[in-house]
Amino acid sequence: MSFMFGGRPQPSSAEKIAAAEAEIEMINGMVNRLNQSCTKKCIPPDYREADLNKGESVCLDRCVAKFFDVTMKVSEKMQTDQQKAGMGM
């Protein structure tokens, strides 16, 4: 009944499940891109040791931090652009 008073209708259970599945798929894709990108950049293809050395570990830490920083900035920019488009600016 909230739609009668200017509110948005509540999503159904199926819609909630579909939204949750889409979000999980998006996060899974992001983790895969992060893993692929940072592994390619920081870990040589010819493994010499079972554990990461200090240089590889530092490289991975920085790569992950940059990846999330860029992801957040892009997301914020897209939200701002979407809000501007919605306002007709």
N, CA, C and O atoms as a CHARMM CRD file, in Angstrom:
* protein
*
  356
    1    1 MET  N      0.80100  -1.19900   0.00000 PROA 1      0.00000
    2    1 MET  CA     0.00000   0.00000   0.00000 PROA 1      0.00000
    3    1 MET  C      0.84000   1.25800   0.00000 PROA 1      0.00000
    4    1 MET  O      0.30200   2.35100  -0.17800 PROA 1      0.00000
    5    2 SER  N      2.15400   1.13800   0.19600 PROA 2      0.00000
    6    2 SER  CA     2.98500   2.33400   0.26900 PROA 2      0.00000
    7    2 SER  C      2.97700   3.10200  -1.04400 PROA 2      0.00000
    8    2 SER  O      3.20000   4.31300  -1.04000 PROA 2      0.00000
    9    3 PHE  N      2.72500   2.42900  -2.17800 PROA 3      0.00000
   10    3 PHE  CA     2.71100   3.12600  -3.45900 PROA 3      0.00000
   11    3 PHE  C      1.55200   4.10500  -3.55600 PROA 3      0.00000
   12    3 PHE  O      1.60400   5.03100  -4.36500 PROA 3      0.00000
   13    4 MET  N      0.50800   3.93000  -2.75500 PROA 4      0.00000
   14    4 MET  CA    -0.64000   4.84000  -2.78800 PROA 4      0.00000
   15    4 MET  C     -0.31200   6.18300  -2.13500 PROA 4      0.00000
   16    4 MET  O     -0.96900   7.19000  -2.39800 PROA 4      0.00000
   17    5 PHE  N      0.70300   6.18300  -1.29000 PROA 5      0.00000
   18    5 PHE  CA     1.05100   7.39300  -0.56700 PROA 5      0.00000
   19    5 PHE  C      2.36900   7.98100  -1.05100 PROA 5      0.00000
   20    5 PHE  O      3.03900   8.69300  -0.30300 PROA 5      0.00000
   21    6 GLY  N      2.73700   7.70200  -2.25800 PROA 6      0.00000
   22    6 GLY  CA     3.93000   8.29400  -2.86000 PROA 6      0.00000
   23    6 GLY  C      5.20300   7.48700  -2.64500 PROA 6      0.00000
   24    6 GLY  O      6.25700   7.86700  -3.15600 PROA 6      0.00000
   25    7 GLY  N      5.13700   6.39300  -1.90900 PROA 7      0.00000
   26    7 GLY  CA     6.31200   5.56000  -1.69100 PROA 7      0.00000
   27    7 GLY  C      6.51400   4.59100  -2.83700 PROA 7      0.00000
   28    7 GLY  O      5.63600   4.40900  -3.68000 PROA 7      0.00000
   29    8 ARG  N      7.66600   3.98200  -2.85400 PROA 8      0.00000
   30    8 ARG  CA     7.94300   2.99100  -3.88600 PROA 8      0.00000
   31    8 ARG  C      7.40100   1.64400  -3.44200 PROA 8      0.00000
   32    8 ARG  O      7.44400   1.32400  -2.25400 PROA 8      0.00000
   33    9 PRO  N      6.89000   0.84300  -4.38100 PROA 9      0.00000
   34    9 PRO  CA     6.42400  -0.49200  -4.00700 PROA 9      0.00000
   35    9 PRO  C      7.59800  -1.34500  -3.52800 PROA 9      0.00000
   36    9 PRO  O      8.71600  -1.21000  -4.02600 PROA 9      0.00000
   37   10 GLN  N      7.34000  -2.21000  -2.57400 PROA 10     0.00000
   38   10 GLN  CA     8.38200  -3.07900  -2.02700 PROA 10     0.00000
   39   10 GLN  C      8.68200  -4.20100  -3.02000 PROA 10     0.00000
   40   10 GLN  O      7.76800  -4.76600  -3.62200 PROA 10     0.00000
   41   11 PRO  N      9.97000  -4.52000  -3.18800 PROA 11     0.00000
   42   11 PRO  CA    10.31400  -5.61000  -4.10900 PROA 11     0.00000
   43   11 PRO  C      9.85600  -6.95300  -3.55300 PROA 11     0.00000
   44   11 PRO  O      9.81700  -7.16000  -2.34000 PROA 11     0.00000
   45   12 SER  N      9.51300  -7.85600  -4.45900 PROA 12     0.00000
   46   12 SER  CA     9.09200  -9.20000  -4.06200 PROA 12     0.00000
   47   12 SER  C     10.30800 -10.01700  -3.63800 PROA 12     0.00000
   48   12 SER  O     11.45000  -9.59700  -3.82900 PROA 12     0.00000
   49   13 SER  N     10.05400 -11.16400  -3.07400 PROA 13     0.00000
   50   13 SER  CA    11.14200 -12.05900  -2.65800 PROA 13     0.00000
   51   13 SER  C     11.99300 -12.46200  -3.86000 PROA 13     0.00000
   52   13 SER  O     13.21900 -12.51600  -3.76400 PROA 13     0.00000
   53   14 ALA  N     11.35000 -12.74100  -4.98000 PROA 14     0.00000
   54   14 ALA  CA    12.09100 -13.13000  -6.18800 PROA 14     0.00000
   55   14 ALA  C     12.99200 -11.99200  -6.65500 PROA 14     0.00000
   56   14 ALA  O     14.12000 -12.22800  -7.08800 PROA 14     0.00000
   57   15 GLU  N     12.49700 -10.75900  -6.56800 PROA 15     0.00000
   58   15 GLU  CA    13.30500  -9.60400  -6.96600 PROA 15     0.00000
   59   15 GLU  C     14.48600  -9.40200  -6.01100 PROA 15     0.00000
   60   15 GLU  O     15.58500  -9.04900  -6.43800 PROA 15     0.00000
   61   16 LYS  N     14.24900  -9.62800  -4.72400 PROA 16     0.00000
   62   16 LYS  CA    15.32800  -9.51400  -3.74500 PROA 16     0.00000
   63   16 LYS  C     16.39900 -10.56400  -4.00000 PROA 16     0.00000
   64   16 LYS  O     17.59400 -10.27600  -3.92900 PROA 16     0.00000
   65   17 ILE  N     15.96000 -11.78500  -4.29600 PROA 17     0.00000
   66   17 ILE  CA    16.91000 -12.86400  -4.57800 PROA 17     0.00000
   67   17 ILE  C     17.70100 -12.55400  -5.84700 PROA 17     0.00000
   68   17 ILE  O     18.91500 -12.75700  -5.88600 PROA 17     0.00000
   69   18 ALA  N     17.02700 -12.07100  -6.87100 PROA 18     0.00000
   70   18 ALA  CA    17.70400 -11.73000  -8.13300 PROA 18     0.00000
   71   18 ALA  C     18.71900 -10.61000  -7.90500 PROA 18     0.00000
   72   18 ALA  O     19.82100 -10.64900  -8.45300 PROA 18     0.00000
   73   19 ALA  N     18.35000  -9.61100  -7.09600 PROA 19     0.00000
   74   19 ALA  CA    19.27100  -8.51100  -6.80300 PROA 19     0.00000
   75   19 ALA  C     20.48100  -9.01100  -6.02500 PROA 19     0.00000
   76   19 ALA  O     21.60700  -8.59200  -6.29400 PROA 19     0.00000
   77   20 ALA  N     20.25900  -9.90700  -5.05900 PROA 20     0.00000
   78   20 ALA  CA    21.36700 -10.46500  -4.27900 PROA 20     0.00000
   79   20 ALA  C     22.28500 -11.30500  -5.15700 PROA 20     0.00000
   80   20 ALA  O     23.50700 -11.24200  -5.02000 PROA 20     0.00000
   81   21 GLU  N     21.70400 -12.08600  -6.05500 PROA 21     0.00000
   82   21 GLU  CA    22.50900 -12.90300  -6.96500 PROA 21     0.00000
   83   21 GLU  C     23.32600 -12.02900  -7.90100 PROA 21     0.00000
   84   21 GLU  O     24.48800 -12.33000  -8.17500 PROA 21     0.00000
   85   22 ALA  N     22.73100 -10.94700  -8.39500 PROA 22     0.00000
   86   22 ALA  CA    23.46200 -10.03000  -9.27600 PROA 22     0.00000
   87   22 ALA  C     24.61000  -9.36700  -8.52600 PROA 22     0.00000
   88   22 ALA  O     25.69300  -9.17800  -9.08000 PROA 22     0.00000
   89   23 GLU  N     24.37400  -9.01700  -7.27200 PROA 23     0.00000
   90   23 GLU  CA    25.42700  -8.39300  -6.47500 PROA 23     0.00000
   91   23 GLU  C     26.57100  -9.37100  -6.21200 PROA 23     0.00000
   92   23 GLU  O     27.74000  -8.99200  -6.29100 PROA 23     0.00000
   93   24 ILE  N     26.24500 -10.61000  -5.90500 PROA 24     0.00000
   94   24 ILE  CA    27.28000 -11.62200  -5.68200 PROA 24     0.00000
   95   24 ILE  C     28.08900 -11.84400  -6.95300 PROA 24     0.00000
   96   24 ILE  O     29.31200 -11.97300  -6.90000 PROA 24     0.00000
   97   25 GLU  N     27.40700 -11.88800  -8.09600 PROA 25     0.00000
   98   25 GLU  CA    28.09400 -12.07300  -9.37300 PROA 25     0.00000
   99   25 GLU  C     29.02500 -10.90100  -9.67500 PROA 25     0.00000
  100   25 GLU  O     30.13200 -11.09300 -10.17700 PROA 25     0.00000
  101   26 MET  N     28.56800  -9.68000  -9.36600 PROA 26     0.00000
  102   26 MET  CA    29.38400  -8.49200  -9.58800 PROA 26     0.00000
  103   26 MET  C     30.63300  -8.52100  -8.69600 PROA 26     0.00000
  104   26 MET  O     31.73700  -8.23500  -9.16000 PROA 26     0.00000
  105   27 ILE  N     30.45500  -8.86400  -7.43300 PROA 27     0.00000
  106   27 ILE  CA    31.59100  -8.91900  -6.50300 PROA 27     0.00000
  107   27 ILE  C     32.55800 -10.02600  -6.91800 PROA 27     0.00000
  108   27 ILE  O     33.77400  -9.84200  -6.86800 PROA 27     0.00000
  109   28 ASN  N     32.02300 -11.16700  -7.32600 PROA 28     0.00000
  110   28 ASN  CA    32.86100 -12.26400  -7.78700 PROA 28     0.00000
  111   28 ASN  C     33.69400 -11.83200  -8.99200 PROA 28     0.00000
  112   28 ASN  O     34.88200 -12.14400  -9.06900 PROA 28     0.00000
  113   29 GLY  N     33.08300 -11.12400  -9.92100 PROA 29     0.00000
  114   29 GLY  CA    33.80900 -10.62600 -11.08700 PROA 29     0.00000
  115   29 GLY  C     34.90700  -9.65300 -10.69800 PROA 29     0.00000
  116   29 GLY  O     36.00300  -9.68300 -11.25800 PROA 29     0.00000
  117   30 MET  N     34.60700  -8.78100  -9.72700 PROA 30     0.00000
  118   30 MET  CA    35.59700  -7.80800  -9.28200 PROA 30     0.00000
  119   30 MET  C     36.78400  -8.51600  -8.62200 PROA 30     0.00000
  120   30 MET  O     37.93500  -8.15500  -8.86400 PROA 30     0.00000
  121   31 VAL  N     36.50700  -9.51500  -7.79700 PROA 31     0.00000
  122   31 VAL  CA    37.57900 -10.26300  -7.14000 PROA 31     0.00000
  123   31 VAL  C     38.42700 -10.99100  -8.18200 PROA 31     0.00000
  124   31 VAL  O     39.65100 -11.03300  -8.06200 PROA 31     0.00000
  125   32 ASN  N     37.79500 -11.55800  -9.18900 PROA 32     0.00000
  126   32 ASN  CA    38.54700 -12.24200 -10.24700 PROA 32     0.00000
  127   32 ASN  C     39.44500 -11.27500 -11.01900 PROA 32     0.00000
  128   32 ASN  O     40.59500 -11.59500 -11.31900 PROA 32     0.00000
  129   33 ARG  N     38.91100 -10.08000 -11.34100 PROA 33     0.00000
  130   33 ARG  CA    39.73800  -9.08000 -12.04000 PROA 33     0.00000
  131   33 ARG  C     40.90100  -8.61800 -11.16900 PROA 33     0.00000
  132   33 ARG  O     42.02100  -8.45500 -11.65400 PROA 33     0.00000
  133   34 LEU  N     40.63800  -8.41000  -9.89900 PROA 34     0.00000
  134   34 LEU  CA    41.68200  -8.00800  -8.95300 PROA 34     0.00000
  135   34 LEU  C     42.76000  -9.08500  -8.87800 PROA 34     0.00000
  136   34 LEU  O     43.95000  -8.78400  -8.97400 PROA 34     0.00000
  137   35 ASN  N     42.35400 -10.30700  -8.71200 PROA 35     0.00000
  138   35 ASN  CA    43.28700 -11.42700  -8.60700 PROA 35     0.00000
  139   35 ASN  C     44.13700 -11.55000  -9.86900 PROA 35     0.00000
  140   35 ASN  O     45.35700 -11.69400  -9.79300 PROA 35     0.00000
  141   36 GLN  N     43.49300 -11.49200 -11.01100 PROA 36     0.00000
  142   36 GLN  CA    44.20500 -11.62300 -12.28200 PROA 36     0.00000
  143   36 GLN  C     45.19900 -10.48300 -12.48100 PROA 36     0.00000
  144   36 GLN  O     46.35700 -10.71000 -12.83100 PROA 36     0.00000
  145   37 SER  N     44.73700  -9.26600 -12.25500 PROA 37     0.00000
  146   37 SER  CA    45.56200  -8.08400 -12.48300 PROA 37     0.00000
  147   37 SER  C     46.76700  -8.04400 -11.55200 PROA 37     0.00000
  148   37 SER  O     47.89700  -7.86000 -12.00500 PROA 37     0.00000
  149   38 CYS  N     46.53200  -8.21400 -10.26300 PROA 38     0.00000
  150   38 CYS  CA    47.62000  -8.09000  -9.29600 PROA 38     0.00000
  151   38 CYS  C     48.58200  -9.28000  -9.35900 PROA 38     0.00000
  152   38 CYS  O     49.78500  -9.11700  -9.15200 PROA 38     0.00000
  153   39 THR  N     48.05900 -10.47000  -9.64100 PROA 39     0.00000
  154   39 THR  CA    48.94000 -11.63300  -9.77700 PROA 39     0.00000
  155   39 THR  C     49.86400 -11.45400 -10.96900 PROA 39     0.00000
  156   39 THR  O     51.06400 -11.71700 -10.88300 PROA 39     0.00000
  157   40 LYS  N     49.30100 -11.00500 -12.07900 PROA 40     0.00000
  158   40 LYS  CA    50.10200 -10.78800 -13.28900 PROA 40     0.00000
  159   40 LYS  C     51.17600  -9.73100 -13.05400 PROA 40     0.00000
  160   40 LYS  O     52.29600  -9.85000 -13.55000 PROA 40     0.00000
  161   41 LYS  N     50.83100  -8.71000 -12.30400 PROA 41     0.00000
  162   41 LYS  CA    51.75400  -7.60300 -12.07600 PROA 41     0.00000
  163   41 LYS  C     52.82900  -7.93500 -11.04500 PROA 41     0.00000
  164   41 LYS  O     53.97500  -7.51400 -11.20000 PROA 41     0.00000
  165   42 CYS  N     52.48400  -8.67600 -10.00200 PROA 42     0.00000
  166   42 CYS  CA    53.37000  -8.80800  -8.84800 PROA 42     0.00000
  167   42 CYS  C     54.06600 -10.15400  -8.68200 PROA 42     0.00000
  168   42 CYS  O     55.07600 -10.23600  -7.98300 PROA 42     0.00000
  169   43 ILE  N     53.56100 -11.18900  -9.29500 PROA 43     0.00000
  170   43 ILE  CA    54.13400 -12.51700  -9.07600 PROA 43     0.00000
  171   43 ILE  C     54.68800 -13.05300 -10.38800 PROA 43     0.00000
  172   43 ILE  O     53.94500 -13.18700 -11.36100 PROA 43     0.00000
  173   44 PRO  N     55.96700 -13.35700 -10.42900 PROA 44     0.00000
  174   44 PRO  CA    56.56200 -13.86300 -11.67300 PROA 44     0.00000
  175   44 PRO  C     55.98300 -15.23300 -12.03900 PROA 44     0.00000
  176   44 PRO  O     55.61300 -16.01000 -11.15900 PROA 44     0.00000
  177   45 PRO  N     55.90700 -15.52000 -13.32700 PROA 45     0.00000
  178   45 PRO  CA    55.30500 -16.79500 -13.75300 PROA 45     0.00000
  179   45 PRO  C     56.12800 -18.02000 -13.35400 PROA 45     0.00000
  180   45 PRO  O     55.58600 -19.12200 -13.25900 PROA 45     0.00000
  181   46 ASP  N     57.41700 -17.84300 -13.12400 PROA 46     0.00000
  182   46 ASP  CA    58.25600 -18.98300 -12.70700 PROA 46     0.00000
  183   46 ASP  C     58.44600 -18.93700 -11.18400 PROA 46     0.00000
  184   46 ASP  O     59.28800 -18.19900 -10.67200 PROA 46     0.00000
  185   47 TYR  N     57.65000 -19.73400 -10.48100 PROA 47     0.00000
  186   47 TYR  CA    57.70300 -19.76600  -9.01600 PROA 47     0.00000
  187   47 TYR  C     59.04300 -20.32500  -8.55800 PROA 47     0.00000
  188   47 TYR  O     59.50600 -21.35300  -9.05300 PROA 47     0.00000
  189   48 ARG  N     59.64800 -19.64400  -7.61900 PROA 48     0.00000
  190   48 ARG  CA    60.91300 -20.11900  -7.06100 PROA 48     0.00000
  191   48 ARG  C     60.72700 -20.60500  -5.62900 PROA 48     0.00000
  192   48 ARG  O     61.46800 -21.46300  -5.14900 PROA 48     0.00000
  193   49 GLU  N     59.72500 -20.04200  -4.95300 PROA 49     0.00000
  194   49 GLU  CA    59.47600 -20.39900  -3.55500 PROA 49     0.00000
  195   49 GLU  C     57.97400 -20.61600  -3.36600 PROA 49     0.00000
  196   49 GLU  O     57.15700 -20.10300  -4.13000 PROA 49     0.00000
  197   50 ALA  N     57.63400 -21.37900  -2.34300 PROA 50     0.00000
  198   50 ALA  CA    56.21600 -21.64100  -2.06300 PROA 50     0.00000
  199   50 ALA  C     55.53700 -20.40900  -1.46300 PROA 50     0.00000
  200   50 ALA  O     54.35000 -20.18200  -1.69500 PROA 50     0.00000
  201   51 ASP  N     56.27800 -19.62000  -0.69900 PROA 51     0.00000
  202   51 ASP  CA    55.72700 -18.43100  -0.04600 PROA 51     0.00000
  203   51 ASP  C     56.09400 -17.17700  -0.82200 PROA 51     0.00000
  204   51 ASP  O     57.06200 -17.15400  -1.58200 PROA 51     0.00000
  205   52 LEU  N     55.29100 -16.12300  -0.61100 PROA 52     0.00000
  206   52 LEU  CA    55.60900 -14.83300  -1.22100 PROA 52     0.00000
  207   52 LEU  C     56.83900 -14.23900  -0.55800 PROA 52     0.00000
  208   52 LEU  O     57.00800 -14.34300   0.65700 PROA 52     0.00000
  209   53 ASN  N     57.69800 -13.61700  -1.35300 PROA 53     0.00000
  210   53 ASN  CA    58.79700 -12.89000  -0.73200 PROA 53     0.00000
  211   53 ASN  C     58.30000 -11.48500  -0.36700 PROA 53     0.00000
  212   53 ASN  O     57.16800 -11.12300  -0.68700 PROA 53     0.00000
  213   54 LYS  N     59.13000 -10.71500   0.28700 PROA 54     0.00000
  214   54 LYS  CA    58.70000  -9.41000   0.78200 PROA 54     0.00000
  215   54 LYS  C     58.29600  -8.47800  -0.36200 PROA 54     0.00000
  216   54 LYS  O     57.29400  -7.77100  -0.25600 PROA 54     0.00000
  217   55 GLY  N     59.05400  -8.47100  -1.43800 PROA 55     0.00000
  218   55 GLY  CA    58.74300  -7.60500  -2.57300 PROA 55     0.00000
  219   55 GLY  C     57.40000  -7.93700  -3.21200 PROA 55     0.00000
  220   55 GLY  O     56.62800  -7.04000  -3.55200 PROA 55     0.00000
  221   56 GLU  N     57.12700  -9.22800  -3.37400 PROA 56     0.00000
  222   56 GLU  CA    55.84300  -9.65500  -3.94000 PROA 56     0.00000
  223   56 GLU  C     54.69100  -9.28400  -3.01500 PROA 56     0.00000
  224   56 GLU  O     53.63600  -8.83800  -3.46700 PROA 56     0.00000
  225   57 SER  N     54.90400  -9.47300  -1.72700 PROA 57     0.00000
  226   57 SER  CA    53.86400  -9.15700  -0.74700 PROA 57     0.00000
  227   57 SER  C     53.54100  -7.66400  -0.73500 PROA 57     0.00000
  228   57 SER  O     52.37200  -7.27900  -0.72800 PROA 57     0.00000
  229   58 VAL  N     54.57000  -6.83200  -0.73300 PROA 58     0.00000
  230   58 VAL  CA    54.36500  -5.37200  -0.75300 PROA 58     0.00000
  231   58 VAL  C     53.67400  -4.96200  -2.04900 PROA 58     0.00000
  232   58 VAL  O     52.76500  -4.13200  -2.03500 PROA 58     0.00000
  233   59 CYS  N     54.10500  -5.54300  -3.16900 PROA 59     0.00000
  234   59 CYS  CA    53.48900  -5.23300  -4.46200 PROA 59     0.00000
  235   59 CYS  C     52.00700  -5.58200  -4.45300 PROA 59     0.00000
  236   59 CYS  O     51.18200  -4.79700  -4.92000 PROA 59     0.00000
  237   60 LEU  N     51.66300  -6.75400  -3.92600 PROA 60     0.00000
  238   60 LEU  CA    50.26000  -7.16200  -3.86000 PROA 60     0.00000
  239   60 LEU  C     49.44500  -6.23100  -2.96100 PROA 60     0.00000
  240   60 LEU  O     48.32000  -5.86200  -3.30100 PROA 60     0.00000
  241   61 ASP  N     50.01100  -5.85400  -1.81800 PROA 61     0.00000
  242   61 ASP  CA    49.31200  -4.92500  -0.91600 PROA 61     0.00000
  243   61 ASP  C     49.00100  -3.61000  -1.62000 PROA 61     0.00000
  244   61 ASP  O     47.88200  -3.10400  -1.54000 PROA 61     0.00000
  245   62 ARG  N     49.98400  -3.06900  -2.29900 PROA 62     0.00000
  246   62 ARG  CA    49.79800  -1.79100  -3.01000 PROA 62     0.00000
  247   62 ARG  C     48.82300  -1.93800  -4.17100 PROA 62     0.00000
  248   62 ARG  O     47.98600  -1.06500  -4.39900 PROA 62     0.00000
  249   63 CYS  N     48.93200  -3.03900  -4.90100 PROA 63     0.00000
  250   63 CYS  CA    48.05700  -3.27400  -6.04800 PROA 63     0.00000
  251   63 CYS  C     46.60200  -3.36300  -5.60700 PROA 63     0.00000
  252   63 CYS  O     45.72300  -2.76300  -6.22600 PROA 63     0.00000
  253   64 VAL  N     46.35000  -4.10600  -4.54600 PROA 64     0.00000
  254   64 VAL  CA    44.98200  -4.25400  -4.03800 PROA 64     0.00000
  255   64 VAL  C     44.45100  -2.90800  -3.56600 PROA 64     0.00000
  256   64 VAL  O     43.30700  -2.56000  -3.86000 PROA 64     0.00000
  257   65 ALA  N     45.26200  -2.14800  -2.84000 PROA 65     0.00000
  258   65 ALA  CA    44.83900  -0.83300  -2.35200 PROA 65     0.00000
  259   65 ALA  C     44.49200   0.09200  -3.52500 PROA 65     0.00000
  260   65 ALA  O     43.47200   0.78000  -3.49300 PROA 65     0.00000
  261   66 LYS  N     45.33200   0.10600  -4.54800 PROA 66     0.00000
  262   66 LYS  CA    45.06500   0.94800  -5.72000 PROA 66     0.00000
  263   66 LYS  C     43.81200   0.48700  -6.45500 PROA 66     0.00000
  264   66 LYS  O     43.00800   1.30700  -6.89600 PROA 66     0.00000
  265   67 PHE  N     43.65100  -0.82100  -6.58400 PROA 67     0.00000
  266   67 PHE  CA    42.48200  -1.36300  -7.27300 PROA 67     0.00000
  267   67 PHE  C     41.20400  -0.89900  -6.60100 PROA 67     0.00000
  268   67 PHE  O     40.28200  -0.43800  -7.27300 PROA 67     0.00000
  269   68 PHE  N     41.13600  -1.01800  -5.25700 PROA 68     0.00000
  270   68 PHE  CA    39.93500  -0.60200  -4.53900 PROA 68     0.00000
  271   68 PHE  C     39.76200   0.91700  -4.57000 PROA 68     0.00000
  272   68 PHE  O     38.63600   1.40800  -4.65600 PROA 68     0.00000
  273   69 ASP  N     40.86200   1.66100  -4.50100 PROA 69     0.00000
  274   69 ASP  CA    40.78000   3.11800  -4.57400 PROA 69     0.00000
  275   69 ASP  C     40.18500   3.55400  -5.91000 PROA 69     0.00000
  276   69 ASP  O     39.28500   4.39300  -5.95100 PROA 69     0.00000
  277   70 VAL  N     40.68200   2.99300  -6.98200 PROA 70     0.00000
  278   70 VAL  CA    40.17500   3.33400  -8.31400 PROA 70     0.00000
  279   70 VAL  C     38.72100   2.88300  -8.47200 PROA 70     0.00000
  280   70 VAL  O     37.90100   3.60800  -9.03500 PROA 70     0.00000
  281   71 THR  N     38.40900   1.69400  -7.97900 PROA 71     0.00000
  282   71 THR  CA    37.03600   1.19100  -8.06000 PROA 71     0.00000
  283   71 THR  C     36.06800   2.12900  -7.33800 PROA 71     0.00000
  284   71 THR  O     34.98600   2.41500  -7.85100 PROA 71     0.00000
  285   72 MET  N     36.44700   2.60500  -6.16100 PROA 72     0.00000
  286   72 MET  CA    35.59500   3.52500  -5.40300 PROA 72     0.00000
  287   72 MET  C     35.44300   4.85500  -6.12900 PROA 72     0.00000
  288   72 MET  O     34.34300   5.40500  -6.18500 PROA 72     0.00000
  289   73 LYS  N     36.52400   5.37700  -6.68200 PROA 73     0.00000
  290   73 LYS  CA    36.45700   6.65600  -7.39800 PROA 73     0.00000
  291   73 LYS  C     35.57500   6.54800  -8.63800 PROA 73     0.00000
  292   73 LYS  O     34.78600   7.44900  -8.92100 PROA 73     0.00000
  293   74 VAL  N     35.70600   5.46200  -9.36900 PROA 74     0.00000
  294   74 VAL  CA    34.87500   5.26000 -10.56300 PROA 74     0.00000
  295   74 VAL  C     33.41200   5.13500 -10.16300 PROA 74     0.00000
  296   74 VAL  O     32.53500   5.70900 -10.80900 PROA 74     0.00000
  297   75 SER  N     33.15300   4.38800  -9.10200 PROA 75     0.00000
  298   75 SER  CA    31.78300   4.21000  -8.62100 PROA 75     0.00000
  299   75 SER  C     31.16600   5.54400  -8.20200 PROA 75     0.00000
  300   75 SER  O     30.01900   5.83500  -8.54300 PROA 75     0.00000
  301   76 GLU  N     31.92300   6.35200  -7.46400 PROA 76     0.00000
  302   76 GLU  CA    31.43100   7.66800  -7.03600 PROA 76     0.00000
  303   76 GLU  C     31.16300   8.56300  -8.23600 PROA 76     0.00000
  304   76 GLU  O     30.16000   9.27600  -8.26600 PROA 76     0.00000
  305   77 LYS  N     32.04600   8.53300  -9.22100 PROA 77     0.00000
  306   77 LYS  CA    31.87400   9.35100 -10.42300 PROA 77     0.00000
  307   77 LYS  C     30.63100   8.92200 -11.18900 PROA 77     0.00000
  308   77 LYS  O     29.87100   9.76200 -11.67000 PROA 77     0.00000
  309   78 MET  N     30.42500   7.61600 -11.30100 PROA 78     0.00000
  310   78 MET  CA    29.24900   7.11800 -12.01400 PROA 78     0.00000
  311   78 MET  C     27.96700   7.51200 -11.28900 PROA 78     0.00000
  312   78 MET  O     26.97800   7.86500 -11.93200 PROA 78     0.00000
  313   79 GLN  N     27.97100   7.45600  -9.96000 PROA 79     0.00000
  314   79 GLN  CA    26.79500   7.85200  -9.18700 PROA 79     0.00000
  315   79 GLN  C     26.50800   9.33400  -9.36900 PROA 79     0.00000
  316   79 GLN  O     25.35400   9.72800  -9.54100 PROA 79     0.00000
  317   80 THR  N     27.55200  10.15800  -9.33200 PROA 80     0.00000
  318   80 THR  CA    27.38500  11.59900  -9.53500 PROA 80     0.00000
  319   80 THR  C     26.83100  11.89400 -10.91200 PROA 80     0.00000
  320   80 THR  O     25.91200  12.70100 -11.05300 PROA 80     0.00000
  321   81 ASP  N     27.37800  11.25000 -11.93000 PROA 81     0.00000
  322   81 ASP  CA    26.88900  11.44800 -13.29600 PROA 81     0.00000
  323   81 ASP  C     25.44600  10.99700 -13.44800 PROA 81     0.00000
  324   81 ASP  O     24.65700  11.64200 -14.13800 PROA 81     0.00000
  325   82 GLN  N     25.10300   9.89100 -12.80400 PROA 82     0.00000
  326   82 GLN  CA    23.74400   9.37200 -12.86900 PROA 82     0.00000
  327   82 GLN  C     22.76100  10.33200 -12.17300 PROA 82     0.00000
  328   82 GLN  O     21.65000  10.54700 -12.65600 PROA 82     0.00000
  329   83 GLN  N     23.18200  10.89700 -11.04900 PROA 83     0.00000
  330   83 GLN  CA    22.33800  11.85200 -10.34000 PROA 83     0.00000
  331   83 GLN  C     22.14100  13.11800 -11.17000 PROA 83     0.00000
  332   83 GLN  O     21.03900  13.66500 -11.22500 PROA 83     0.00000
  333   84 LYS  N     23.20800  13.57900 -11.81300 PROA 84     0.00000
  334   84 LYS  CA    23.10400  14.77100 -12.66600 PROA 84     0.00000
  335   84 LYS  C     22.17800  14.51400 -13.84400 PROA 84     0.00000
  336   84 LYS  O     21.37400  15.37000 -14.21200 PROA 84     0.00000
  337   85 ALA  N     22.29700  13.33200 -14.43200 PROA 85     0.00000
  338   85 ALA  CA    21.43300  12.98000 -15.56500 PROA 85     0.00000
  339   85 ALA  C     19.97500  12.88700 -15.11900 PROA 85     0.00000
  340   85 ALA  O     19.07400  13.27400 -15.86300 PROA 85     0.00000
  341   86 GLY  N     19.74500  12.38400 -13.93200 PROA 86     0.00000
  342   86 GLY  CA    18.39400  12.27100 -13.40000 PROA 86     0.00000
  343   86 GLY  C     17.77700  13.61600 -13.09300 PROA 86     0.00000
  344   86 GLY  O     16.55500  13.75900 -13.12700 PROA 86     0.00000
  345   87 MET  N     18.60400  14.60900 -12.79100 PROA 87     0.00000
  346   87 MET  CA    18.11900  15.94700 -12.49300 PROA 87     0.00000
  347   87 MET  C     17.97200  16.79200 -13.75200 PROA 87     0.00000
  348   87 MET  O     17.42500  17.89400 -13.71000 PROA 87     0.00000
  349   88 GLY  N     18.45500  16.27600 -14.85400 PROA 88     0.00000
  350   88 GLY  CA    18.34600  16.98400 -16.11200 PROA 88     0.00000
  351   88 GLY  C     19.38300  18.07400 -16.30000 PROA 88     0.00000
  352   88 GLY  O     19.13900  19.06500 -16.98800 PROA 88     0.00000
  353   89 MET  N     20.54200  17.88500 -15.68400 PROA 89     0.00000
  354   89 MET  CA    21.60700  18.89200 -15.77100 PROA 89     0.00000
  355   89 MET  C     22.42100  18.71900 -17.00600 PROA 89     0.00000
  356   89 MET  O     23.35900  19.48100 -17.23900 PROA 89     0.00000
